[in-house]
Amino acid sequence: MAKQRTIAKEVSLKGIGLHTAHKTSVTFKPAAANAGVFFMKNGVKITPDASKVSNTVRGTTIGEGENAVNTVEHLLAAFVGMGIDNICVVITADEPPIGDGSAMPFVKMIEEAGIVEQDAEKRYYT
């Protein structure tokens, strides 16, 4: 059976948000087995599950009010594409840096951080 995966070390990216044009940064941190993918904003944990989607205009927003994160699609695509099961994303503004408009800047962050297997079996949703 396949093992869960996280990143080996912390890595950060700064830039501007696509829709807000505000300065923003994301820091990816390793997370424990079975922690899943989650965001930390203003000290509040935000999980990217369907029940947390609050808006889908010009992107996907999870969370509410001050504790919402906009335009999460490319981050989440990078995690799925790179096989990351557990990761903490600390974000400093309402949306991640846009980079080149794709998931590639986030893929490169994961490559820079390295990937490690964890002592837990990967969970599959069918």
Backbone atoms as SQL, in Angstrom:
CREATE TABLE atoms (id INTEGER PRIMARY KEY, chain TEXT, resi INTEGER, resn TEXT, atom TEXT, x REAL, y REAL, z REAL);
INSERT INTO atoms VALUES
  (1, 'A', 1, 'MET', 'N', 0.848, -1.186, 0.000),
  (2, 'A', 1, 'MET', 'CA', 0.000, 0.000, 0.000),
  (3, 'A', 1, 'MET', 'C', 0.889, 1.243, 0.000),
  (4, 'A', 2, 'ALA', 'N', 0.462, 2.278, -0.676),
  (5, 'A', 2, 'ALA', 'CA', 1.225, 3.532, -0.756),
  (6, 'A', 2, 'ALA', 'C', 1.177, 4.277, 0.576),
  (7, 'A', 3, 'LYS', 'N', 2.236, 5.007, 0.846),
  (8, 'A', 3, 'LYS', 'CA', 2.345, 5.791, 2.076),
  (9, 'A', 3, 'LYS', 'C', 1.929, 7.236, 1.828),
  (10, 'A', 4, 'GLN', 'N', 1.446, 7.896, 2.890),
  (11, 'A', 4, 'GLN', 'CA', 1.147, 9.325, 2.822),
  (12, 'A', 4, 'GLN', 'C', 2.449, 10.094, 2.654),
  (13, 'A', 5, 'ARG', 'N', 2.321, 11.324, 2.119),
  (14, 'A', 5, 'ARG', 'CA', 3.504, 12.147, 1.859),
  (15, 'A', 5, 'ARG', 'C', 3.283, 13.579, 2.320),
  (16, 'A', 6, 'THR', 'N', 4.384, 14.192, 2.748),
  (17, 'A', 6, 'THR', 'CA', 4.410, 15.608, 3.082),
  (18, 'A', 6, 'THR', 'C', 5.714, 16.177, 2.538),
  (19, 'A', 7, 'ILE', 'N', 5.968, 17.442, 2.798),
  (20, 'A', 7, 'ILE', 'CA', 7.227, 18.039, 2.365),
  (21, 'A', 7, 'ILE', 'C', 8.279, 17.853, 3.453),
  (22, 'A', 8, 'ALA', 'N', 9.549, 17.909, 3.042),
  (23, 'A', 8, 'ALA', 'CA', 10.656, 17.665, 3.967),
  (24, 'A', 8, 'ALA', 'C', 11.017, 18.888, 4.792),
  (25, 'A', 9, 'LYS', 'N', 10.807, 20.079, 4.226),
  (26, 'A', 9, 'LYS', 'CA', 11.178, 21.298, 4.950),
  (27, 'A', 9, 'LYS', 'C', 10.260, 22.444, 4.553),
  (28, 'A', 10, 'GLU', 'N', 10.280, 23.475, 5.355),
  (29, 'A', 10, 'GLU', 'CA', 9.476, 24.678, 5.120),
  (30, 'A', 10, 'GLU', 'C', 10.017, 25.446, 3.914),
  (31, 'A', 11, 'VAL', 'N', 9.105, 26.031, 3.135),
  (32, 'A', 11, 'VAL', 'CA', 9.483, 26.832, 1.971),
  (33, 'A', 11, 'VAL', 'C', 8.435, 27.925, 1.778),
  (34, 'A', 12, 'SER', 'N', 8.879, 29.107, 1.306),
  (35, 'A', 12, 'SER', 'CA', 7.975, 30.261, 1.177),
  (36, 'A', 12, 'SER', 'C', 8.058, 30.900, -0.199),
  (37, 'A', 13, 'LEU', 'N', 6.994, 31.616, -0.552),
  (38, 'A', 13, 'LEU', 'CA', 6.918, 32.370, -1.800),
  (39, 'A', 13, 'LEU', 'C', 6.181, 33.670, -1.530),
  (40, 'A', 14, 'LYS', 'N', 6.733, 34.773, -2.035),
  (41, 'A', 14, 'LYS', 'CA', 6.091, 36.085, -1.916),
  (42, 'A', 14, 'LYS', 'C', 5.685, 36.567, -3.295),
  (43, 'A', 15, 'GLY', 'N', 4.671, 37.425, -3.340),
  (44, 'A', 15, 'GLY', 'CA', 4.234, 37.996, -4.603),
  (45, 'A', 15, 'GLY', 'C', 3.003, 38.850, -4.387),
  (46, 'A', 16, 'ILE', 'N', 2.213, 38.976, -5.454),
  (47, 'A', 16, 'ILE', 'CA', 0.966, 39.737, -5.354),
  (48, 'A', 16, 'ILE', 'C', -0.206, 38.821, -5.694),
  (49, 'A', 17, 'GLY', 'N', -1.365, 39.142, -5.142),
  (50, 'A', 17, 'GLY', 'CA', -2.569, 38.376, -5.424),
  (51, 'A', 17, 'GLY', 'C', -3.154, 38.756, -6.773),
  (52, 'A', 18, 'LEU', 'N', -3.744, 37.800, -7.454),
  (53, 'A', 18, 'LEU', 'CA', -4.325, 38.020, -8.779),
  (54, 'A', 18, 'LEU', 'C', -5.460, 39.032, -8.750),
  (55, 'A', 19, 'HIS', 'N', -6.414, 38.862, -7.873),
  (56, 'A', 19, 'HIS', 'CA', -7.609, 39.699, -7.876),
  (57, 'A', 19, 'HIS', 'C', -7.483, 40.939, -7.007),
  (58, 'A', 20, 'THR', 'N', -6.649, 40.884, -5.978),
  (59, 'A', 20, 'THR', 'CA', -6.516, 42.022, -5.061),
  (60, 'A', 20, 'THR', 'C', -5.324, 42.907, -5.380),
  (61, 'A', 21, 'ALA', 'N', -4.316, 42.347, -6.030),
  (62, 'A', 21, 'ALA', 'CA', -3.037, 43.021, -6.291),
  (63, 'A', 21, 'ALA', 'C', -2.338, 43.437, -4.994),
  (64, 'A', 22, 'HIS', 'N', -2.703, 42.798, -3.877),
  (65, 'A', 22, 'HIS', 'CA', -2.048, 43.061, -2.597),
  (66, 'A', 22, 'HIS', 'C', -0.837, 42.150, -2.437),
  (67, 'A', 23, 'LYS', 'N', 0.168, 42.635, -1.698),
  (68, 'A', 23, 'LYS', 'CA', 1.310, 41.792, -1.370),
  (69, 'A', 23, 'LYS', 'C', 0.826, 40.623, -0.522),
  (70, 'A', 24, 'THR', 'N', 1.378, 39.461, -0.800),
  (71, 'A', 24, 'THR', 'CA', 0.976, 38.255, -0.086),
  (72, 'A', 24, 'THR', 'C', 2.120, 37.258, -0.076),
  (73, 'A', 25, 'SER', 'N', 2.045, 36.322, 0.809),
  (74, 'A', 25, 'SER', 'CA', 3.021, 35.233, 0.816),
  (75, 'A', 25, 'SER', 'C', 2.356, 33.960, 1.313),
  (76, 'A', 26, 'VAL', 'N', 2.923, 32.849, 0.874),
  (77, 'A', 26, 'VAL', 'CA', 2.521, 31.547, 1.394),
  (78, 'A', 26, 'VAL', 'C', 3.767, 30.843, 1.891),
  (79, 'A', 27, 'THR', 'N', 3.618, 30.141, 2.982),
  (80, 'A', 27, 'THR', 'CA', 4.673, 29.283, 3.505),
  (81, 'A', 27, 'THR', 'C', 4.094, 27.889, 3.629),
  (82, 'A', 28, 'PHE', 'N', 4.752, 26.934, 2.977),
  (83, 'A', 28, 'PHE', 'CA', 4.360, 25.534, 3.095),
  (84, 'A', 28, 'PHE', 'C', 5.160, 24.935, 4.239),
  (85, 'A', 29, 'LYS', 'N', 4.481, 24.235, 5.136),
  (86, 'A', 29, 'LYS', 'CA', 5.132, 23.574, 6.265),
  (87, 'A', 29, 'LYS', 'C', 4.752, 22.097, 6.269),
  (88, 'A', 30, 'PRO', 'N', 5.698, 21.231, 6.638),
  (89, 'A', 30, 'PRO', 'CA', 5.345, 19.815, 6.761),
  (90, 'A', 30, 'PRO', 'C', 4.212, 19.642, 7.771),
  (91, 'A', 31, 'ALA', 'N', 3.363, 18.662, 7.533),
  (92, 'A', 31, 'ALA', 'CA', 2.269, 18.358, 8.463),
  (93, 'A', 31, 'ALA', 'C', 2.324, 16.876, 8.821),
  (94, 'A', 32, 'ALA', 'N', 1.825, 16.556, 9.983),
  (95, 'A', 32, 'ALA', 'CA', 1.832, 15.185, 10.482),
  (96, 'A', 32, 'ALA', 'C', 0.958, 14.278, 9.620),
  (97, 'A', 33, 'ALA', 'N', 1.238, 12.994, 9.678),
  (98, 'A', 33, 'ALA', 'CA', 0.411, 12.005, 8.987),
  (99, 'A', 33, 'ALA', 'C', -1.043, 12.175, 9.419),
  (100, 'A', 34, 'ASN', 'N', -1.934, 12.033, 8.468),
  (101, 'A', 34, 'ASN', 'CA', -3.387, 12.144, 8.661),
  (102, 'A', 34, 'ASN', 'C', -3.871, 13.559, 8.977),
  (103, 'A', 35, 'ALA', 'N', -2.989, 14.558, 8.909),
  (104, 'A', 35, 'ALA', 'CA', -3.400, 15.949, 9.148),
  (105, 'A', 35, 'ALA', 'C', -4.172, 16.503, 7.963),
  (106, 'A', 36, 'GLY', 'N', -3.863, 16.028, 6.762),
  (107, 'A', 36, 'GLY', 'CA', -4.493, 16.530, 5.555),
  (108, 'A', 36, 'GLY', 'C', -3.889, 17.843, 5.099),
  (109, 'A', 37, 'VAL', 'N', -4.515, 18.436, 4.116),
  (110, 'A', 37, 'VAL', 'CA', -4.122, 19.750, 3.598),
  (111, 'A', 37, 'VAL', 'C', -4.947, 20.780, 4.351),
  (112, 'A', 38, 'PHE', 'N', -4.284, 21.817, 4.860),
  (113, 'A', 38, 'PHE', 'CA', -5.028, 22.876, 5.536),
  (114, 'A', 38, 'PHE', 'C', -4.283, 24.196, 5.439),
  (115, 'A', 39, 'PHE', 'N', -5.044, 25.277, 5.558),
  (116, 'A', 39, 'PHE', 'CA', -4.518, 26.634, 5.524),
  (117, 'A', 39, 'PHE', 'C', -4.554, 27.206, 6.931),
  (118, 'A', 40, 'MET', 'N', -3.598, 28.079, 7.241),
  (119, 'A', 40, 'MET', 'CA', -3.610, 28.854, 8.481),
  (120, 'A', 40, 'MET', 'C', -3.595, 30.324, 8.084),
  (121, 'A', 41, 'LYS', 'N', -4.625, 31.054, 8.521),
  (122, 'A', 41, 'LYS', 'CA', -4.712, 32.486, 8.249),
  (123, 'A', 41, 'LYS', 'C', -5.211, 33.163, 9.517),
  (124, 'A', 42, 'ASN', 'N', -4.488, 34.168, 9.963),
  (125, 'A', 42, 'ASN', 'CA', -4.851, 34.874, 11.201),
  (126, 'A', 42, 'ASN', 'C', -4.958, 33.913, 12.386),
  (127, 'A', 43, 'GLY', 'N', -4.148, 32.843, 12.362),
  (128, 'A', 43, 'GLY', 'CA', -4.173, 31.875, 13.450),
  (129, 'A', 43, 'GLY', 'C', -5.348, 30.918, 13.420),
  (130, 'A', 44, 'VAL', 'N', -6.128, 30.952, 12.345),
  (131, 'A', 44, 'VAL', 'CA', -7.317, 30.102, 12.215),
  (132, 'A', 44, 'VAL', 'C', -7.054, 29.030, 11.162),
  (133, 'A', 45, 'LYS', 'N', -7.395, 27.788, 11.483),
  (134, 'A', 45, 'LYS', 'CA', -7.235, 26.669, 10.557),
  (135, 'A', 45, 'LYS', 'C', -8.438, 26.611, 9.618),
  (136, 'A', 46, 'ILE', 'N', -8.151, 26.545, 8.311),
  (137, 'A', 46, 'ILE', 'CA', -9.193, 26.478, 7.285),
  (138, 'A', 46, 'ILE', 'C', -8.928, 25.235, 6.444),
  (139, 'A', 47, 'THR', 'N', -9.876, 24.321, 6.422),
  (140, 'A', 47, 'THR', 'CA', -9.716, 23.100, 5.635),
  (141, 'A', 47, 'THR', 'C', -10.410, 23.259, 4.287),
  (142, 'A', 48, 'PRO', 'N', -9.770, 22.795, 3.219),
  (143, 'A', 48, 'PRO', 'CA', -10.353, 22.964, 1.883),
  (144, 'A', 48, 'PRO', 'C', -11.306, 21.831, 1.512),
  (145, 'A', 49, 'ASP', 'N', -12.412, 21.732, 2.235),
  (146, 'A', 49, 'ASP', 'CA', -13.405, 20.734, 1.859),
  (147, 'A', 49, 'ASP', 'C', -14.647, 21.439, 1.312),
  (148, 'A', 50, 'ALA', 'N', -15.486, 20.677, 0.638),
  (149, 'A', 50, 'ALA', 'CA', -16.639, 21.261, -0.061),
  (150, 'A', 50, 'ALA', 'C', -17.544, 22.067, 0.864),
  (151, 'A', 51, 'SER', 'N', -17.653, 21.676, 2.107),
  (152, 'A', 51, 'SER', 'CA', -18.531, 22.398, 3.034),
  (153, 'A', 51, 'SER', 'C', -17.995, 23.782, 3.391),
  (154, 'A', 52, 'LYS', 'N', -16.729, 24.043, 3.092),
  (155, 'A', 52, 'LYS', 'CA', -16.110, 25.331, 3.416),
  (156, 'A', 52, 'LYS', 'C', -16.089, 26.300, 2.234),
  (157, 'A', 53, 'VAL', 'N', -16.544, 25.857, 1.049),
  (158, 'A', 53, 'VAL', 'CA', -16.558, 26.738, -0.123),
  (159, 'A', 53, 'VAL', 'C', -17.634, 27.795, 0.081),
  (160, 'A', 54, 'SER', 'N', -17.216, 29.067, 0.029),
  (161, 'A', 54, 'SER', 'CA', -18.158, 30.162, 0.271),
  (162, 'A', 54, 'SER', 'C', -18.405, 31.024, -0.962),
  (163, 'A', 55, 'ASN', 'N', -17.582, 30.856, -2.001),
  (164, 'A', 55, 'ASN', 'CA', -17.749, 31.656, -3.212),
  (165, 'A', 55, 'ASN', 'C', -17.016, 30.964, -4.351),
  (166, 'A', 56, 'THR', 'N', -17.576, 31.065, -5.559),
  (167, 'A', 56, 'THR', 'CA', -16.913, 30.511, -6.738),
  (168, 'A', 56, 'THR', 'C', -16.867, 31.515, -7.887),
  (169, 'A', 57, 'VAL', 'N', -16.989, 32.796, -7.585),
  (170, 'A', 57, 'VAL', 'CA', -16.896, 33.836, -8.605),
  (171, 'A', 57, 'VAL', 'C', -15.417, 34.158, -8.822),
  (172, 'A', 58, 'ARG', 'N', -14.938, 34.002, -10.043),
  (173, 'A', 58, 'ARG', 'CA', -13.541, 34.283, -10.425),
  (174, 'A', 58, 'ARG', 'C', -12.521, 33.463, -9.637),
  (175, 'A', 59, 'GLY', 'N', -12.929, 32.352, -9.084),
  (176, 'A', 59, 'GLY', 'CA', -12.034, 31.490, -8.322),
  (177, 'A', 59, 'GLY', 'C', -12.802, 30.817, -7.202),
  (178, 'A', 60, 'THR', 'N', -12.113, 29.974, -6.461),
  (179, 'A', 60, 'THR', 'CA', -12.744, 29.270, -5.352),
  (180, 'A', 60, 'THR', 'C', -12.290, 29.873, -4.033),
  (181, 'A', 61, 'THR', 'N', -13.251, 30.229, -3.190),
  (182, 'A', 61, 'THR', 'CA', -12.975, 30.782, -1.866),
  (183, 'A', 61, 'THR', 'C', -13.413, 29.773, -0.824),
  (184, 'A', 62, 'ILE', 'N', -12.518, 29.521, 0.142),
  (185, 'A', 62, 'ILE', 'CA', -12.868, 28.673, 1.278),
  (186, 'A', 62, 'ILE', 'C', -12.822, 29.512, 2.539),
  (187, 'A', 63, 'GLY', 'N', -13.706, 29.232, 3.470),
  (188, 'A', 63, 'GLY', 'CA', -13.769, 30.001, 4.708),
  (189, 'A', 63, 'GLY', 'C', -14.712, 31.178, 4.567),
  (190, 'A', 64, 'GLU', 'N', -14.779, 31.997, 5.621),
  (191, 'A', 64, 'GLU', 'CA', -15.702, 33.129, 5.663),
  (192, 'A', 64, 'GLU', 'C', -15.017, 34.377, 6.193),
  (193, 'A', 65, 'GLY', 'N', -15.393, 35.534, 5.664),
  (194, 'A', 65, 'GLY', 'CA', -14.936, 36.828, 6.177),
  (195, 'A', 65, 'GLY', 'C', -13.430, 36.955, 6.240),
  (196, 'A', 66, 'GLU', 'N', -12.930, 37.415, 7.381),
  (197, 'A', 66, 'GLU', 'CA', -11.485, 37.602, 7.573),
  (198, 'A', 66, 'GLU', 'C', -10.726, 36.286, 7.504),
  (199, 'A', 67, 'ASN', 'N', -11.429, 35.196, 7.706),
  (200, 'A', 67, 'ASN', 'CA', -10.799, 33.880, 7.697),
  (201, 'A', 67, 'ASN', 'C', -11.124, 33.110, 6.424),
  (202, 'A', 68, 'ALA', 'N', -11.131, 33.826, 5.306),
  (203, 'A', 68, 'ALA', 'CA', -11.351, 33.206, 4.001),
  (204, 'A', 68, 'ALA', 'C', -10.060, 33.274, 3.193),
  (205, 'A', 69, 'VAL', 'N', -9.894, 32.296, 2.316),
  (206, 'A', 69, 'VAL', 'CA', -8.764, 32.273, 1.391),
  (207, 'A', 69, 'VAL', 'C', -9.345, 32.129, -0.007),
  (208, 'A', 70, 'ASN', 'N', -8.979, 33.064, -0.887),
  (209, 'A', 70, 'ASN', 'CA', -9.475, 33.087, -2.263),
  (210, 'A', 70, 'ASN', 'C', -8.475, 32.431, -3.210),
  (211, 'A', 71, 'THR', 'N', -8.972, 31.980, -4.340),
  (212, 'A', 71, 'THR', 'CA', -8.152, 31.510, -5.455),
  (213, 'A', 71, 'THR', 'C', -7.209, 30.381, -5.026),
  (214, 'A', 72, 'VAL', 'N', -7.783, 29.334, -4.460),
  (215, 'A', 72, 'VAL', 'CA', -6.987, 28.219, -3.934),
  (216, 'A', 72, 'VAL', 'C', -6.750, 27.100, -4.952),
  (217, 'A', 73, 'GLU', 'N', -7.339, 27.192, -6.133),
  (218, 'A', 73, 'GLU', 'CA', -7.312, 26.090, -7.096),
  (219, 'A', 73, 'GLU', 'C', -5.909, 25.639, -7.471),
  (220, 'A', 74, 'HIS', 'N', -5.014, 26.573, -7.771),
  (221, 'A', 74, 'HIS', 'CA', -3.684, 26.191, -8.243),
  (222, 'A', 74, 'HIS', 'C', -2.851, 25.566, -7.136),
  (223, 'A', 75, 'LEU', 'N', -3.008, 26.059, -5.922),
  (224, 'A', 75, 'LEU', 'CA', -2.331, 25.428, -4.779),
  (225, 'A', 75, 'LEU', 'C', -2.792, 23.984, -4.628),
  (226, 'A', 76, 'LEU', 'N', -4.092, 23.787, -4.602),
  (227, 'A', 76, 'LEU', 'CA', -4.629, 22.445, -4.399),
  (228, 'A', 76, 'LEU', 'C', -4.254, 21.517, -5.548),
  (229, 'A', 77, 'ALA', 'N', -4.245, 22.032, -6.771),
  (230, 'A', 77, 'ALA', 'CA', -3.838, 21.225, -7.925),
  (231, 'A', 77, 'ALA', 'C', -2.388, 20.780, -7.790),
  (232, 'A', 78, 'ALA', 'N', -1.525, 21.663, -7.314),
  (233, 'A', 78, 'ALA', 'CA', -0.114, 21.312, -7.123),
  (234, 'A', 78, 'ALA', 'C', 0.027, 20.192, -6.095),
  (235, 'A', 79, 'PHE', 'N', -0.729, 20.269, -5.015),
  (236, 'A', 79, 'PHE', 'CA', -0.637, 19.233, -3.980),
  (237, 'A', 79, 'PHE', 'C', -1.091, 17.876, -4.521),
  (238, 'A', 80, 'VAL', 'N', -2.206, 17.867, -5.241),
  (239, 'A', 80, 'VAL', 'CA', -2.704, 16.613, -5.805),
  (240, 'A', 80, 'VAL', 'C', -1.719, 16.081, -6.841),
  (241, 'A', 81, 'GLY', 'N', -1.268, 16.946, -7.734),
  (242, 'A', 81, 'GLY', 'CA', -0.351, 16.528, -8.786),
  (243, 'A', 81, 'GLY', 'C', 0.968, 15.991, -8.266),
  (244, 'A', 82, 'MET', 'N', 1.427, 16.520, -7.146),
  (245, 'A', 82, 'MET', 'CA', 2.704, 16.089, -6.560),
  (246, 'A', 82, 'MET', 'C', 2.512, 15.002, -5.498),
  (247, 'A', 83, 'GLY', 'N', 1.288, 14.578, -5.288),
  (248, 'A', 83, 'GLY', 'CA', 1.027, 13.494, -4.344),
  (249, 'A', 83, 'GLY', 'C', 1.204, 13.874, -2.891),
  (250, 'A', 84, 'ILE', 'N', 0.955, 15.137, -2.556),
  (251, 'A', 84, 'ILE', 'CA', 1.090, 15.606, -1.174),
  (252, 'A', 84, 'ILE', 'C', -0.230, 15.373, -0.437),
  (253, 'A', 85, 'ASP', 'N', -0.166, 14.627, 0.647),
  (254, 'A', 85, 'ASP', 'CA', -1.357, 14.314, 1.442),
  (255, 'A', 85, 'ASP', 'C', -1.519, 15.234, 2.638),
  (256, 'A', 86, 'ASN', 'N', -0.403, 15.678, 3.209),
  (257, 'A', 86, 'ASN', 'CA', -0.410, 16.433, 4.460),
  (258, 'A', 86, 'ASN', 'C', 0.492, 17.650, 4.324),
  (259, 'A', 87, 'ILE', 'N', -0.089, 18.840, 4.485),
  (260, 'A', 87, 'ILE', 'CA', 0.696, 20.070, 4.378),
  (261, 'A', 87, 'ILE', 'C', -0.076, 21.213, 5.039),
  (262, 'A', 88, 'CYS', 'N', 0.663, 22.104, 5.666),
  (263, 'A', 88, 'CYS', 'CA', 0.106, 23.318, 6.255),
  (264, 'A', 88, 'CYS', 'C', 0.515, 24.489, 5.373),
  (265, 'A', 89, 'VAL', 'N', -0.441, 25.286, 4.950),
  (266, 'A', 89, 'VAL', 'CA', -0.185, 26.467, 4.132),
  (267, 'A', 89, 'VAL', 'C', -0.497, 27.700, 4.973),
  (268, 'A', 90, 'VAL', 'N', 0.544, 28.420, 5.357),
  (269, 'A', 90, 'VAL', 'CA', 0.356, 29.664, 6.101),
  (270, 'A', 90, 'VAL', 'C', 0.274, 30.784, 5.077),
  (271, 'A', 91, 'ILE', 'N', -0.812, 31.541, 5.098),
  (272, 'A', 91, 'ILE', 'CA', -1.030, 32.602, 4.113),
  (273, 'A', 91, 'ILE', 'C', -1.206, 33.936, 4.830),
  (274, 'A', 92, 'THR', 'N', -0.619, 34.994, 4.262),
  (275, 'A', 92, 'THR', 'CA', -0.597, 36.297, 4.940),
  (276, 'A', 92, 'THR', 'C', -1.646, 37.278, 4.444),
  (277, 'A', 93, 'ALA', 'N', -2.359, 36.936, 3.378),
  (278, 'A', 93, 'ALA', 'CA', -3.367, 37.846, 2.817),
  (279, 'A', 93, 'ALA', 'C', -4.559, 37.017, 2.347),
  (280, 'A', 94, 'ASP', 'N', -5.428, 37.626, 1.551),
  (281, 'A', 94, 'ASP', 'CA', -6.661, 36.955, 1.141),
  (282, 'A', 94, 'ASP', 'C', -6.482, 35.901, 0.057),
  (283, 'A', 95, 'GLU', 'N', -5.359, 35.934, -0.652),
  (284, 'A', 95, 'GLU', 'CA', -5.126, 34.957, -1.706),
  (285, 'A', 95, 'GLU', 'C', -3.634, 34.726, -1.865),
  (286, 'A', 96, 'PRO', 'N', -3.247, 33.580, -2.454),
  (287, 'A', 96, 'PRO', 'CA', -1.822, 33.302, -2.648),
  (288, 'A', 96, 'PRO', 'C', -1.240, 34.155, -3.772),
  (289, 'A', 97, 'PRO', 'N', 0.084, 34.234, -3.859),
  (290, 'A', 97, 'PRO', 'CA', 0.709, 34.940, -4.979),
  (291, 'A', 97, 'PRO', 'C', 0.310, 34.280, -6.301),
  (292, 'A', 98, 'ILE', 'N', 0.075, 35.090, -7.316),
  (293, 'A', 98, 'ILE', 'CA', -0.359, 34.556, -8.598),
  (294, 'A', 98, 'ILE', 'C', 0.783, 33.907, -9.379),
  (295, 'A', 99, 'GLY', 'N', 2.014, 34.335, -9.157),
  (296, 'A', 99, 'GLY', 'CA', 3.135, 33.760, -9.906),
  (297, 'A', 99, 'GLY', 'C', 2.924, 33.945, -11.393),
  (298, 'A', 100, 'ASP', 'N', 3.018, 32.856, -12.163),
  (299, 'A', 100, 'ASP', 'CA', 2.826, 32.937, -13.615),
  (300, 'A', 100, 'ASP', 'C', 1.392, 32.597, -14.027),
  (301, 'A', 101, 'GLY', 'N', 0.503, 32.447, -13.063),
  (302, 'A', 101, 'GLY', 'CA', -0.892, 32.145, -13.364),
  (303, 'A', 101, 'GLY', 'C', -1.207, 30.663, -13.411),
  (304, 'A', 102, 'SER', 'N', -0.216, 29.836, -13.128),
  (305, 'A', 102, 'SER', 'CA', -0.425, 28.388, -13.149),
  (306, 'A', 102, 'SER', 'C', -0.098, 27.796, -11.780),
  (307, 'A', 103, 'ALA', 'N', -0.119, 26.484, -11.703),
  (308, 'A', 103, 'ALA', 'CA', 0.279, 25.786, -10.475),
  (309, 'A', 103, 'ALA', 'C', 1.791, 25.616, -10.382),
  (310, 'A', 104, 'MET', 'N', 2.513, 25.920, -11.471),
  (311, 'A', 104, 'MET', 'CA', 3.949, 25.640, -11.525),
  (312, 'A', 104, 'MET', 'C', 4.759, 26.277, -10.391),
  (313, 'A', 105, 'PRO', 'N', 4.529, 27.536, -9.999),
  (314, 'A', 105, 'PRO', 'CA', 5.323, 28.071, -8.883),
  (315, 'A', 105, 'PRO', 'C', 5.166, 27.249, -7.603),
  (316, 'A', 106, 'PHE', 'N', 3.992, 26.686, -7.380),
  (317, 'A', 106, 'PHE', 'CA', 3.749, 25.876, -6.191),
  (318, 'A', 106, 'PHE', 'C', 4.381, 24.492, -6.336),
  (319, 'A', 107, 'VAL', 'N', 4.379, 23.955, -7.551),
  (320, 'A', 107, 'VAL', 'CA', 5.078, 22.698, -7.824),
  (321, 'A', 107, 'VAL', 'C', 6.571, 22.876, -7.553),
  (322, 'A', 108, 'LYS', 'N', 7.130, 23.987, -8.005),
  (323, 'A', 108, 'LYS', 'CA', 8.559, 24.248, -7.779),
  (324, 'A', 108, 'LYS', 'C', 8.868, 24.395, -6.293),
  (325, 'A', 109, 'MET', 'N', 7.947, 24.988, -5.535),
  (326, 'A', 109, 'MET', 'CA', 8.138, 25.082, -4.084),
  (327, 'A', 109, 'MET', 'C', 8.212, 23.685, -3.464),
  (328, 'A', 110, 'ILE', 'N', 7.323, 22.807, -3.891),
  (329, 'A', 110, 'ILE', 'CA', 7.310, 21.439, -3.371),
  (330, 'A', 110, 'ILE', 'C', 8.603, 20.723, -3.745),
  (331, 'A', 111, 'GLU', 'N', 9.045, 20.897, -4.986),
  (332, 'A', 111, 'GLU', 'CA', 10.306, 20.287, -5.413),
  (333, 'A', 111, 'GLU', 'C', 11.471, 20.808, -4.580),
  (334, 'A', 112, 'GLU', 'N', 11.484, 22.119, -4.304),
  (335, 'A', 112, 'GLU', 'CA', 12.541, 22.716, -3.490),
  (336, 'A', 112, 'GLU', 'C', 12.524, 22.163, -2.063),
  (337, 'A', 113, 'ALA', 'N', 11.341, 21.983, -1.515),
  (338, 'A', 113, 'ALA', 'CA', 11.209, 21.491, -0.141),
  (339, 'A', 113, 'ALA', 'C', 11.567, 20.014, -0.028),
  (340, 'A', 114, 'GLY', 'N', 11.336, 19.258, -1.097),
  (341, 'A', 114, 'GLY', 'CA', 11.529, 17.813, -1.053),
  (342, 'A', 114, 'GLY', 'C', 10.285, 17.131, -0.507),
  (343, 'A', 115, 'ILE', 'N', 10.141, 15.875, -0.847),
  (344, 'A', 115, 'ILE', 'CA', 8.968, 15.100, -0.437),
  (345, 'A', 115, 'ILE', 'C', 9.431, 13.916, 0.400),
  (346, 'A', 116, 'VAL', 'N', 8.726, 13.660, 1.491),
  (347, 'A', 116, 'VAL', 'CA', 9.043, 12.515, 2.344),
  (348, 'A', 116, 'VAL', 'C', 7.796, 11.659, 2.546),
  (349, 'A', 117, 'GLU', 'N', 8.029, 10.350, 2.611),
  (350, 'A', 117, 'GLU', 'CA', 6.940, 9.434, 2.942),
  (351, 'A', 117, 'GLU', 'C', 6.745, 9.425, 4.447),
  (352, 'A', 118, 'GLN', 'N', 5.519, 9.190, 4.851),
  (353, 'A', 118, 'GLN', 'CA', 5.180, 9.154, 6.266),
  (354, 'A', 118, 'GLN', 'C', 4.726, 7.749, 6.661),
  (355, 'A', 119, 'ASP', 'N', 4.710, 7.510, 7.943),
  (356, 'A', 119, 'ASP', 'CA', 4.368, 6.190, 8.456),
  (357, 'A', 119, 'ASP', 'C', 2.850, 6.035, 8.602),
  (358, 'A', 120, 'ALA', 'N', 2.160, 6.215, 7.501),
  (359, 'A', 120, 'ALA', 'CA', 0.704, 6.035, 7.465),
  (360, 'A', 120, 'ALA', 'C', 0.311, 5.718, 6.029),
  (361, 'A', 121, 'GLU', 'N', -0.674, 4.866, 5.876),
  (362, 'A', 121, 'GLU', 'CA', -1.122, 4.494, 4.543),
  (363, 'A', 121, 'GLU', 'C', -1.929, 5.618, 3.913),
  (364, 'A', 122, 'LYS', 'N', -1.709, 5.798, 2.612),
  (365, 'A', 122, 'LYS', 'CA', -2.454, 6.794, 1.841),
  (366, 'A', 122, 'LYS', 'C', -3.935, 6.429, 1.864),
  (367, 'A', 123, 'ARG', 'N', -4.776, 7.447, 1.994),
  (368, 'A', 123, 'ARG', 'CA', -6.224, 7.234, 1.977),
  (369, 'A', 123, 'ARG', 'C', -6.752, 7.584, 0.591),
  (370, 'A', 124, 'TYR', 'N', -7.575, 6.730, 0.050),
  (371, 'A', 124, 'TYR', 'CA', -8.157, 6.954, -1.268),
  (372, 'A', 124, 'TYR', 'C', -9.653, 7.182, -1.127),
  (373, 'A', 125, 'TYR', 'N', -10.164, 8.088, -1.921),
  (374, 'A', 125, 'TYR', 'CA', -11.593, 8.383, -1.927),
  (375, 'A', 125, 'TYR', 'C', -12.177, 7.838, -3.213),
  (376, 'A', 126, 'THR', 'N', -13.163, 6.980, -3.093),
  (377, 'A', 126, 'THR', 'CA', -13.756, 6.368, -4.285),
  (378, 'A', 126, 'THR', 'C', -15.247, 6.618, -4.326);
